[in-house]
């Protein structure tokens, strides 16, 4: 599996902090303030090439180009806009692949749903991304670019980031943590407004906690675990990788994560009509997370062309929520966005590949 892009032979600026950019400037015979100028134009202005940074000496810009230095921005190759204002971008990478990013606006916030990989190896039955398999993991700059690209389209500062797009973040931990650090310190997005969603990879949650503490100093982002079933048998039928990760072991690792970070875990549960949305399932889920420092986030299934899964009725959704609430479980329902434009992750990329 290839884990980086074809920009390996170039020096990419996006993703570097002020100190690193100052060091680059000094090593090239320039004053440290040139590095700070680079930082401002990279993150505050969102430039796409060195020629746009007109405050830098032309001779230095030429020198940087000759040395293979680049900003690291991706190219927009597709866009879908839903009636509710949600915009999904398809971004082209330097090695000819494509990745999705989504901007979800409300009057008070702009949430960016970012991808951590191109494709996915987890094979979840209800997910469009995994249908084409995994191509590779994304580099830090390719993750940061998604946020800048959405910001550019909306001409508005993103307020929240969710790693809920294409891919499994825990199979790309280092770039994901570097991205969270950059989003926080260089783009000014508070960690508490960043959510990392994972289906769960055996023995990685404690590692994530320890690496995050080391890399970020303190962990304030939200960990969202994609549970989607209240028992092992049903979970295995929906998530093939669950066969190697018993649900009780998964929950034990979640408790370990909470103990290390002091942060609660949010459990995501996609409601699939008649499959996992019955009262018995709700009762079983309540028992599973009982006594846990957690929150359950219900998500009504977004239909995918060619799949038999169904979106549950609002009556069934409310009944499921009511059972959890009566059992003392903290629960919320995520509002569905972009339904008229195939909102599920991976659909725009799959359509683009089919037309190519």
Buried (B, 14 or more C-beta within 10 A) or exposed (E): EEEBBEBEEBEBBBBBBBEBBBBBBEEBEBEEEBBBBBBBBBBEEBBBEBEEBEEBEEEBBEBBEEEEBBBBBBEBBBEBBBEBBBBBBBBBBBBEBBBBBBBBBEEEEBBBBBBBBBBBBBBBBBBBBBBBEBBBBBBBBBBBBBBBBBBBBBEEEBBBBBBBBBBBBBBBBEBBBBBBBBBBBBBEBEBEBBBBBBBBBBEBBBBBBBBBEEBBEEBBBBBBBBBBBBBBEBBBBBBBBBEEBBBEBBBEBBBBBBEBBEBBBBBBBBBBBEBBBBEEBBBBBBEBBEEBBBBBBBBBBBBBEEBEBBBBBEEBBEBBBEBBBEBEBBBEBEEBBBBEBBBBBBBBBBBBEEEE
